[in-house]
């Protein structure tokens, strides 16, 4: 609409009839007038809205007016002298709903029958129902206009998306077959008849669709055990018939990477497999594409990512490709590798070895989304993958490679271990935990076997402290053999994970229990070695290091260690008591507040400023106690050396018949001599407390 021509139309003014109407009606907020005007040869409905409250005050100005054409509408704000336009619909300006019936209502009344008839005539094509409401008709018209505006605005973005999607080529022939045969090959089952007495039983393979015989002695089928179908040889998971669910549903993401004119595109498909438990174990298989990520190289050598997902665009219309809203979790997927060399040729990914990464993990998903984003700035991933260090490459991609020096240039610099240790890590495809153990071995000048490091990690995790102690006394292999033997005698409660206290311990697998047993054994052994060292046992004697019955030896040495610590404490207390008595003897009959002994003395602060100065010199917080001292809530005293009575040494707080604390510079603890002196002061003060209560004793500060 021509807004310039619309704004030139004279502003409306209220009539006397409208003033009278405003006094008669109640509840409605607006009174409206209507007329059909001709603008540039087009018939336009003009609605003027007056506030009833203003009309009751004899004000003639309208609040706003709305122009409605056959294809558009616009509202002019008449409260402003300048021309001001609004694009809002009547739903936001006039509409409301009854709270109890949820029906629409309108706070507006027409000024006359002619106004109503003009509006009804203009909006007749939008009137619906037996008793049509003209305002509902206008709402329907405005909704139609809004949808048109929204589609026009969205079309600018959707056209760009559609243009990008036109670049995507067709799926390779046999891709869906690959998804079923390769990507989902770990989701095949052999459902068997469970029996405990027979030597053989029968089962049904969901892959080859055949009933097969099972030799129980040879195959030893168990629930969730991995094996192979006797008929087709396919890898299967054994499940007893009674445990197989009514519908066995399995899902997985697969990724297809293809070349496009601007770079490459990652296409993520969601694979769904459902096997129904019936006589034929009918299988339903479906695959649908839900995400696409376009990777384009910039002039700076960086990679720009644009991702999209299949969904409903802006909550309107039918499903289509939309900007990525993170509604799909496809970060890990099984990658289709057959076309990767030709796809990556000429791109920054030409040496990325993504195919090696996927083939190493077979049909298990890999973090392909993170890999593609990480590789351009971490090209050493290729070196790790081609060297067989797939687990470390995965840790780098996931951001968990804290043991690596990513600024290094060579494998040895990045891993932080000498070259001759790298084959050990490669042989076991080590994790960051096993790398940390190798670093400990290198610092101890030990060259372990790959088997020993791997087995140690499996049983004791990355406990480099334990490994360091072992390397001092024996080989890793000898320690593992010893622990294997001792675990058989481990009490059952030692195999229950600590966090099992919050749940049911039976929910933990046998592997978890075994690992917890080894973990607790290693902790007890470290304690045992520490006690033996303190007790001055012969730590070169293997009978001491690896006692035949570790449980009994641990308990016996623990009692000896406790007795030793008790004796040490008794001696310490006796020595302290001796020092206290010597300090009391040296103090003689002097009052506690004037006590001198063993080169130390007590000084009473004369003012709060002295206490603050004490705190400033010794760097502690005694200066904040001045107010409490002034109120008599506590007592602050200075402990000084007799040779340096003016230099702060220790500060003492005395309250309720005992020394609360005594701190030196930077809040350090008392020396043995100071502690004995303070204890002697405390004992000397106790008989004087009664005198203090009578008011004859002096308050410090």
N, C-alpha and C positions, 0 to 999 in steps of 0.2 A: 504493500500500500504506500501511497505517496504521503509520507508524514508531513512534508512541508504544506501540502494542500489541506490536510486534516487539521493542522494546528491553526490555520487561518480561519476556520469556522468559528463564529462568535461563541463565546462561552455562555452556557445557559444561566438563567436566573429563575429563582423560585417565584411562584404565583401565590396570591391570597388563598386560593383553593388548597394549595399544598400546605400552607400554614395551618389551616383548619384541619386538614387530614392528619397532620403531625400531632395535633392536640387530641384527636379522637382515638387513634390506634395506640396500642401498647405492645411492647416486645420486640418488634422489628427495628433493626438498626438503620436501614436505609429506605428511602422512597425514591423510586426510579421513574424517569420519563423516557420515551422512546419515539424515534422517528426514522424514516428511511430517507437518506440523502443521496444525491448524485455527485460522484467525484470522478472526473475524467471519463464520464460515460459508464461508470460502474455503480450499481446500486449497493449502498452500504448501510447497515443498521447501526444507528447511533444510540447508545444507552447512556443516560446521564444519571449519576447516583448522588443523592443529597443525604447528608446525615440528619436523621430525624431530630436529634438533640439540638442541632443548629437551627433547624426549621422552627422548633418550639421557641427559640430565642429570636425569631423573625430575621434570621440571617439568610440571604438569598443565594450565596455562593454554593456551587456543587463541590463535592469532595473529589470525584474523578469521573471520567467518561471513557467508555469502551467503544471502539469501532470494530464491527464484525463484517467482513466481506465473505464471499463464497469459499475462499480458500485460506483466509488468515484472520487474525485479530490482533489488536494492540490497544493498550490503555494509556490515557494521558492523565497525569497527576495534576489536579486543578488547585491544590493547596499551595503550589509554587507559582510565583510570578513568571519565572522563566519556563520555557517548554521542557517538560520532563516526562519521559516515556517509561512505561512498565510493561514487561512481557509476561507477567504472572497470569495464571488462569483464575477463574472464579472459584475453583476448589480451594485455593489458598486465600482468596480475598473475601468470599462470601459464605463458603460452605462450612457446614458442621453436621454432626450426627447426634441423634437422640441416644442417650446413654443406655436406655433400657431396650430399645427396639433395633438399634443400629441403622435406622432409616435416615436418609438425608433430609436436612432442613435448610432453609434459606432465610437470612435475616433481611428480607427486602420485600417491599410492597409497591405495586405499580400505582402511579399517581392518578390514573384514569383508565377507563375501559378502552379508550382508543390507543393508549400506550401498550396495553396488554395485547390488543388485537394486532397491532403493527408487528410486535415482536413474534407473536404466534404465527402470523402469516409468513414472516421471513424465515423462521426456523421450522417450517412445517415438515420438511423432509427428515428431520431428526426427532420428531415427536413419536413416542411409542406407548403402547398400552391403551386400556379402555379410558383411563383418566390421565392423559398425558400432562406432564409438568413442563412448562416452557423453560425453566431453569435447568432441569435435567437434560433437555434437548441441547441447550447451550453447552453444558458440561460435556456431552457426547461429542459435539462439534469441536470443542477445544481439545479434547483428548485425541481426536483424529489429527488435528493440526500439530499437536505436540509429538505424536508418533511420527508424523512426516518430517518435522524438524529434526527429531532424534535420528531417524534413518539417514537423512541427508548428512548430518554431522558424523555419524558412524561410518557412512559410506567412504569418507575420505581415508579412514584408517583401514577398513576392511578391504578396500581396493588394493592398498599396498600389501596387505597380507596375502590376498588372492594372487597377486602378481608374483610374490615370492614362492607360493605353493606351486605355481605352474612350472617352476624350475625343477621340482622334485621328479626324478625318473620313476619308472615302474619298478616294482619289487623284482629281484632276480628270480628266474624260474627255479622252482624247488625250495624257495625260502620257507614256506609254511611246512613243507615236509621236513626240512632241517630243524625247525622249531619243535616239531613233534618227536623226531627220531633222535636228535642230538641234545638240544637244550633241555628237554624234559625226560631224558633217559634215566635219571635218578628217581623218577616218579612212576616206576613200574612195580607191581606187587605180585607176590605169589601167595594166594590165600589157601591155607592148608587145613586139613582136619587134624586137630590136636589130639594126640594119644600118648599115653605113658607106658603101655605094655607091649604094643605091637612093634615090630622091627621096621615096618614101612607104613606109609600113609599116602594119601593122594592130595593134590592141590590143583589150583587153577591159576594159570599165568594170565594176567590182564593184558600182556603185550602180544603174545602169540595166540591167545584165545584158545588154549589147549588144556585139557585135563592131563596132568602129569603124575607119575609115581615118584615118591620121595623116599630115599633110603635114610631112615632116621639116624642110624649109626654113622653113616658117612657124612651127611649134610648137617646134622644136629640143628634143625630149625628152631628158632626162638623168636618171640615177638620183637619186631623192629630190627632183627638181625639182617645184615647184608649178605647176599649170596648170588648164585646164578641159576637161571631156569634150566632144568635137566633137558628140556626139549630144544629151545632156541638158543640157549647159552647167554641170553641177555641178563645184565645185572638187575636184580630184583630185591625188594625188601619183603622178608617173610612176615606174614601177619596171620595169626590163627583166625579161623572163620568167625568165631564168636566175638573177636575184637574188631573185626572190620566194620566200619560205620555204615549206616544206611546209604550215605552219600560221601564218598571220599573225594574231597575237593582240594586241588593243588593249583597254585598260581605262581607265575614267575614273569619277570620282565626280560625281554630280549631286545637287542639293539642291532639295527642295520645301518651301517655307515656308507654313504654314497657321495659321488662327486656331483657338484652343481656348478653353474658358470661362475658364481662368486666365491666358491670355496668348497666346503664339504657340509653335509647335513647328517646329523645323527637322528635316526628315526627309532622311537621307542614303542614297542608293541607289548601289550599285556596278554599273556597266554593263560588260558583257563582250561583246566582238565577236570572232568567230573566222572567218577565211576560209580555206578549204582549197584548196590548189593542185591542181586537177584540171581536167577539161574545162569544167565549168560554174562553177568557183570558188564552191562552195556556202558560204553565209554562215549562221552561227549567232549569234543575238543573245539575250542574257539580261540581266535587270535584277532586283536583289534589294536589299531594304531591310536595312541593317545597323546604323544608328545613328539615335537620336532625341535631340534636345536641347530641353528645355522652358525657355522664358524667361518669367519672371514678374516683374512690377514690384512692389517693396515699397512700404510707406508712406513711406519716406524717399526715394523717387524712384530707387532703385537697381534693378538688374536681377539677379535670382537665377537661376542656371543649374542645371538638373538634367539630366544626360545619361545615356543608356542605350545598350546595344549588344546585338545579337542573338548569343546564345552559350549555352553549357551552364552553368546556374546552379550555382555552388558545386561544380562537377565531378560533379554528380549529375543524373540524369534526361535528358529530351529538351531540345533547344534551345528557348529562350524569351527574352523580354526580361529583361536583367540590368543591374545597376548598371554604369556605364562602367568598364572595366578598361584603357582605352587600348590595346586590341588592334587597333583600326581607325584607320588614318591617313586621315581624311576632312577634314582641315583646309582643303584647297582643293577646290572643286567648282564645276561649272557650275550657276548658279542659274536655276530656272524663274521667269520674270519676269511672266508674264501675269496673275497674281492678286495681285501685291504691293501695289498701291494699296489694295485692299479689306482685305487682311490687316493692313497697318500702320496703318490708320485708327483713331484713338483711342489709339494706343500711343506710346511714346517714339521709335519708329522711323518715325513718319509722314512726316518730312522727310529721311530718311537717304539718299535717292537711290541705293539699292543697285541699282535697275534700270538707272540710267545707268552705273554701274560695270560691270555685266555686259555691257550692250550695247556699250560701248566696246571691250571685250576679245573680243567676239563669242563664239566657242565655247571660249575658253580658260578654264581654272578660275581662280577668284579666291579669296582667303583669307577665305571667308565666315564661318567659325567665329570667326576673330580679329576680323573686322569687326563682327560682332554683339556681341562682348564689349567692343570698344573704343569703339564709337560713343556709348554713353550718357555717357561722360566726355570725348569728343572730338567734339562736335557740329559743329565747324568742318569736319569731313570733308564734310558736305553742300555747304558753300561751295566746296571744292576740286573736288568732282565736277561740280557745276553750272557751274563756271568752266572745265571741260575739263582740269583738272590731275589727271588720273587716276593718272599715275605717282607724283606726290607723295602722293596719297591712299593709294596702295598702300604707299609707304615709311612713312607714318604708321601704317598698320595693322600692318605687319610690325615696327615699332619701329626703323626705320633712318633716321628723319628727324632726323638730328643737326644739320642746317643750319637747322632751323625754331625759331622762338621760340613755343612752344605756349601761352605766357601772353599773347600778343598778342590784341588785340581786332579789328583790321582785317586784311585780306589783306596789306597792305604791312608791318604790324608783325609778322605771323606769318612772312612770307617774308624780311623783312629787306632789301627793296629798294624803291625809290620806285615810285609808282603807274604811271609811264610805262614802267617795265621789265616790268610784269606781262603786258601783251599779247604781249611777245616770248616769255615762258615759256609762255603759253597756246597760242601758235601752234604750238609744237613739242611740246606736252605734256611739258615738261621734267622731268628727273630731278633728284635732289639734286645730282648732279655739275654739271649745266648751271646750276642755281641758284647754285652756288658760283662758276662762271665769270662769271655776270652780276653778282654782288657785286664781283668783281675789276674788271670793266668800269666799274661805277658808281664805285668808289674811284678809278679812273684817268680819270674823266670821259669815258668812251667810250660811245657809244650804238650797239651793233652790230645787225646784222640777225639775225632768227631763224635764217635759213639758215646764216649764218656760225657762230653759236654751236653749232648742232646738228652741223654738219660738223666743227667743231673738236673737239667732244666725242667724236664717233664715231672720229676718227683719233688724238687725243692724250689721251683720257679727261679727267678733271677736273684737268688740270695748270695750276693758277692761277698758279704761278711762271712757266711758259712764257708764259702769256697776258699777265702783267704786263710781261715784257720786250718782247713783241711790241708791246703798246700804246704803249710809249715810242718805238718807231722806225718803225712802219708799221701799216697796217690788217690786220685778221685775214684778209680775203679775199686780199690780196696774199701773205701768208705761206703760206696754204693752197695757192694756185696754184703758188708756188715749190716747196713740199714735194712736190706732186704730180709736178712735173717731175723733181725730184732723186731721187725714189724709184725711178724707172725705171732709174737707173744704180747702185742700191744693190747691193753684193755679196750673194750668196745667204746667206752665214753671218749677215748682219745681220738677216735675216728669220726666223731660227730662234729661238723663244722660249727664254729662259734655262733654264727648267725642262725643256726637251727633252733636256738632257744626261742626265736620269734615265730616259729612255724612248726610243722611236723617233720621230725628228723627222717621219717621214712620216705619223704619226698626227694631225698638226695640220692643220687645214683651211686653205684658201687665205685665208679672211678673217682667221684668227688670224695667219698669216704676214704679211699686209699690215699689220695693226694693229701687230705687233711691229716691222716695218720703220719705220713712222711714229714709233713710240716711240723707237727707237734714233736715228733722224735728229734728233728734237727734242733728245735728250740731247746729241748731238754738236754741234748748233747752239748750245745754251746754253753749252757749254764754249768753242766758237769765239768767241762774242760776249764772254765773260769775258776770254779771252786778248787779243782785239783791244783791249778797253778798257784792259787793263793795259799793252799796248804802245803806247797812245796813238794808235791809228788814228783816222781821221776817221769817227766813227760816224754822220755825216749822209750819208755817201756810200753810195748803194744798191749800188754795185759791191762795197763792203766788206761791207755787211750781207747781201747776197744774191749771192754770187759765182756766175758761170755754171756752174762745175764745183766744187760744194761739197766733194767728196771730196779733190780736189787742194788746194784752198784750206785745208781743215781740216788736212791733213798738213803743209803749208808753214808755216802760222801756229803749229802745235804745236811744230815744230822751232825757230822763232824764239822762242817763249815759253820753251822749255826752255833755249835758249842765254842768254836774258835772265835766267832764274832762276839759271843756273850762274854768270853774271857777278855777280849780286847776292850770291850766296853767297861768291864769291871775294873781293869787296870787304869783306864782313862779316868773313871770316876774317882778311884783311889788317889791318883796323882793330882786331880783337881782338888780333892778334899785336903790333901797335904798343903797345896799352895794356898788354899783359903785360910787354913789354920796359921800358916806362916804369916800371911798378911794381917790376920787379926792380932797375932802376937806382936808384930812390928808396930801396929797402930796403938797398942797399949790402952790406956784409959781415955784417949782423945775422943770427943764426941764424933759421931758419924759424919756430921757436916764439916768437920775439920780433919777428917781422916787422912793420914799419910802412911804409906807402906810400900816397900819394894820399888822405890823410885817413882811412885805415883801418888797423886793427891786429889782431893775433892775441893772444888772452888764453887761458891755460890755466886750466881750472876747478880749484879747490883741493880740492873735496869733492863727494860725490854730491849733497848738498843744494843746491849751487850749480847743478848740472845740472838738478835737479828744478825749481828756481826759474826757470831759463831756459825750460823747457817751459811752466810755468804762465803766465809773462808773455807769451810769444810764441804761446801756444795751439797748441802742437804736441806730439808724443809723445816728445821726447827724454828725458823723465824715466824712461821705461821702459828706457833703455839703460844705466842705472847699474850693474846687475849684470854686464852684458857688459863694461863698461869696467873694473870691478873685477877680472874674470878675465883682462884683457888681450886680449880678443877684438877690440876696436875702440878707436878714439880719438875723443873728442869735444873740439872746440875752439870758442871763441867768436870771432866776427868783430864788432868794435865800431868805432864812429867815434872817431877820436882826440879829437875835441872832447867826446864823451860816453862815456868809457870804462866807466862803471858802468851804462849803459842797454843792455839786450839789443837786438841788431840782427839778426844772422844767426847760425845755428848750423851748424857744419861737422862732418861725420863723415869720418875718414881711416882707411883700412885697406888693407893689402896694396899699399902704394906708390902709392895714388891716392885722390882725393877721391870718396867714394861719393855723398854728397849734401850740399847746403847749402840750408837753408830759413829763410825769414823768418817774419814774423807770419802766423798762420793758414795756414802751409805755402806761402806765396807763393814764386814763383821769384826767382832772383837778378836784380838790375839789371845793366846792362852793366858798370858800374864794379866791382861786387862780383864779377862773373864773372871779369873780368880779374885782380883781386887774388887770387882763389882759385886761378886757373890758375898765377899767378906763385908762390904758396905751394906748389903741387903740384910745380912744377919745382925749387924751392929745397929741397924735402924729399927729392927723389930721391937726391942725393949724400950726404945725411945718414942715409939708411936703413941704410947699412953700419955707421955708427957706432952706430945704435940696436941693431943685432943683437949688438954686443959688450957691451951692457948699460950704456953710458955715457950714453945719452939718457934723458930723463925721460919717464915715462908720464903722460898727462893724467889728472887726477882722482885 
